[in-house]
Amino acid sequence: MSDTAPDAPAPVNITALFAEAANKSGLMWVQPPDDRAWPFWHAWADDTVYAVSGPGEQTLPWLPGDVTLILRSKDTGGRLLVVHATAEEVRPEDPRWESATEALKGERLNATDDVVARWAAQCTVRAFKPYGAPVEAPGSYESGSGAAQVPPSEATTATWRPKHFGGRPRWRRGTRRPEGS
């Protein structure tokens, strides 16, 4: 007799799952300790997640050496995998700079020819390397929703309403009166 139950799920290869999720999904979240999760677009190359932030690019906070990465499922958009990762800055003199910027340039929408030079002068390129056992993986998700409060912002429309609040005038709704009325 076998010691395993017949309905037991097959073990999940976390390394392959991470690589597949990071390669297929253009978005993931990074969560520094004691902070909210920050969404970011990334590029996957050489078993590393690369991201760029700074002027003209996405906003990411200062990141310590140890962070948590949250990957989503491309199919459902839901949380798929949560892992610990090391975060380090990749500078232009680093041997990884060329492969990192080439991967990022390929993923960057509307990239210009001088984007790599701008990144070198003004932006921060980071490398994230996952390590250890996953915090959450298929079959071991937390029971909470994972939803977070909206971060505070001065951007609001609570007191201002557009001119057409309550509807546009009938003559501006795209309807026309019949001829002769």
C-alpha positions as CSV (number, residue, x, y, z in Angstrom):
1,M,0.0,0.0,0.0
2,S,1.1,3.5,-0.8
3,D,1.5,6.1,2.0
4,T,0.2,9.0,-0.2
5,A,-3.5,9.7,-0.7
6,P,-4.8,9.1,-4.2
7,D,-6.2,12.7,-4.4
8,A,-3.0,14.4,-3.1
9,P,-1.9,17.2,-5.5
10,A,1.4,16.7,-7.3
11,P,4.3,18.7,-5.9
12,V,4.8,22.1,-7.6
13,N,8.2,23.0,-9.0
14,I,8.4,26.5,-7.6
15,T,11.5,27.5,-9.6
16,A,9.8,26.6,-12.9
17,L,6.5,28.3,-11.7
18,F,8.4,31.5,-10.8
19,A,10.2,31.5,-14.1
20,E,7.0,30.9,-16.1
21,A,5.0,33.6,-14.2
22,A,7.8,36.2,-14.4
23,N,8.4,35.5,-18.1
24,K,4.7,35.6,-19.1
25,S,3.4,38.4,-16.8
26,G,4.5,42.0,-17.4
27,L,3.5,43.1,-14.0
28,M,4.4,42.1,-10.4
29,W,4.6,43.7,-7.0
30,V,7.5,44.4,-4.7
31,Q,6.9,44.7,-1.0
32,P,9.5,46.2,1.2
33,P,9.3,45.3,4.9
34,D,6.6,47.4,6.8
35,D,5.4,49.0,3.6
36,R,2.7,48.5,1.0
37,A,3.2,46.5,-2.2
38,W,4.3,48.5,-5.2
39,P,3.4,47.4,-8.7
40,F,6.0,47.5,-11.4
41,W,6.7,46.3,-14.9
42,H,9.8,44.2,-15.4
43,A,11.9,42.1,-17.7
44,W,12.9,38.5,-17.0
45,A,16.4,37.5,-18.1
46,D,19.2,35.2,-16.8
47,D,16.9,33.9,-13.9
48,T,16.7,37.5,-12.6
49,V,13.9,40.0,-12.6
50,Y,15.0,43.5,-13.7
51,A,13.2,46.7,-13.2
52,V,13.9,50.4,-13.9
53,S,12.6,53.4,-12.0
54,G,13.2,57.1,-12.0
55,P,12.3,60.2,-14.0
56,G,10.1,59.3,-17.0
57,E,9.8,55.7,-15.7
58,Q,7.8,54.0,-13.0
59,T,7.9,55.0,-9.3
60,L,9.5,52.6,-6.8
61,P,10.6,53.5,-3.3
62,W,14.0,52.9,-1.9
63,L,14.3,49.2,-1.5
64,P,16.4,47.3,1.1
65,G,18.4,44.2,0.2
66,D,15.6,41.8,1.2
67,V,12.1,42.3,-0.3
68,T,9.0,40.2,-1.1
69,L,7.9,39.7,-4.7
70,I,4.2,39.0,-5.5
71,L,3.5,37.4,-8.9
72,R,0.1,37.2,-10.5
73,S,-1.4,34.6,-12.7
74,K,-1.6,35.7,-16.3
75,D,-4.8,33.7,-16.7
76,T,-6.8,34.9,-13.7
77,G,-4.9,38.0,-12.6
78,G,-5.0,36.7,-9.1
79,R,-2.1,36.1,-6.7
80,L,-0.1,33.1,-7.8
81,L,3.2,33.1,-5.9
82,V,4.8,35.1,-3.1
83,V,8.6,34.7,-2.7
84,H,11.5,36.4,-0.8
85,A,14.1,38.0,-3.1
86,T,17.3,40.0,-2.8
87,A,17.2,43.5,-4.4
88,E,20.3,45.2,-5.6
89,E,21.1,48.1,-7.9
90,V,22.7,47.4,-11.2
91,R,25.1,50.2,-12.3
92,P,26.5,50.9,-15.8
93,E,29.9,49.5,-14.8
94,D,28.3,46.2,-13.6
95,P,28.8,43.3,-16.0
96,R,25.0,42.6,-15.8
97,W,24.2,46.2,-17.1
98,E,24.1,45.3,-20.8
99,S,21.9,42.2,-20.5
100,A,19.6,44.0,-18.0
101,T,19.1,47.1,-20.1
102,E,18.6,45.0,-23.3
103,A,15.9,43.0,-21.6
104,L,14.3,46.1,-20.1
105,K,14.5,47.9,-23.5
106,G,12.7,45.0,-25.1
107,E,9.8,45.2,-22.6
108,R,9.6,49.0,-22.5
109,L,6.6,50.4,-24.4
110,N,7.5,53.3,-26.7
111,A,11.2,53.1,-26.0
112,T,13.4,55.6,-27.7
113,D,16.9,55.0,-29.1
114,D,18.5,56.9,-26.2
115,V,16.6,55.1,-23.4
116,V,19.6,53.2,-22.1
117,A,21.7,56.4,-21.9
118,R,18.9,58.1,-20.0
119,W,18.6,55.2,-17.6
120,A,22.4,55.3,-16.9
121,A,22.2,59.1,-16.2
122,Q,18.9,59.5,-14.3
123,C,17.3,56.2,-13.3
124,T,17.9,53.2,-11.1
125,V,18.0,49.7,-12.6
126,R,17.4,46.9,-10.0
127,A,17.9,43.2,-10.1
128,F,15.7,40.9,-8.0
129,K,16.8,37.3,-7.3
130,P,14.3,35.0,-5.6
131,Y,15.5,32.7,-2.9
132,G,14.3,30.2,-0.3
133,A,10.9,28.5,0.0
134,P,7.9,30.5,-1.2
135,V,5.8,32.4,1.3
136,E,2.7,31.6,-0.6
137,A,2.3,29.1,-3.5
138,P,-0.5,27.0,-5.0
139,G,-2.1,25.0,-2.2
140,S,-0.8,27.3,0.6
141,Y,-2.5,30.7,0.2
142,E,-3.4,32.9,3.1
143,S,-7.1,33.1,3.8
144,G,-7.3,36.9,3.5
145,S,-8.0,38.7,0.3
146,G,-4.6,40.4,0.1
147,A,-6.4,43.7,-0.7
148,A,-4.6,46.8,0.5
149,Q,-5.9,50.3,1.4
150,V,-5.5,52.9,-1.3
151,P,-2.4,55.0,-0.5
152,P,-3.1,58.6,0.5
153,S,-2.9,61.1,-2.2
154,E,-3.8,64.7,-2.9
155,A,-5.4,63.7,-6.2
156,T,-9.1,63.7,-5.6
157,T,-12.4,64.8,-7.1
158,A,-14.4,64.8,-3.8
159,T,-15.3,68.5,-4.0
160,W,-15.2,69.3,-7.7
161,R,-17.7,67.9,-10.2
162,P,-17.4,68.1,-13.9
163,K,-19.8,70.5,-15.8
164,H,-21.9,67.6,-17.1
165,F,-22.4,66.0,-13.6
166,G,-25.9,64.5,-13.7
167,G,-25.8,64.2,-17.5
168,R,-25.2,66.3,-20.5
169,P,-27.9,68.4,-22.0
170,R,-30.2,66.5,-24.3
171,W,-28.9,68.3,-27.4
172,R,-25.3,67.2,-26.5
173,R,-26.1,63.5,-26.0
174,G,-25.6,62.5,-29.6
175,T,-29.3,62.5,-30.4
176,R,-30.7,64.7,-33.1
177,R,-34.2,66.0,-33.4
178,P,-36.1,64.8,-36.4
179,E,-36.1,67.2,-39.4
180,G,-39.0,69.7,-39.3
181,S,-39.8,69.6,-35.5
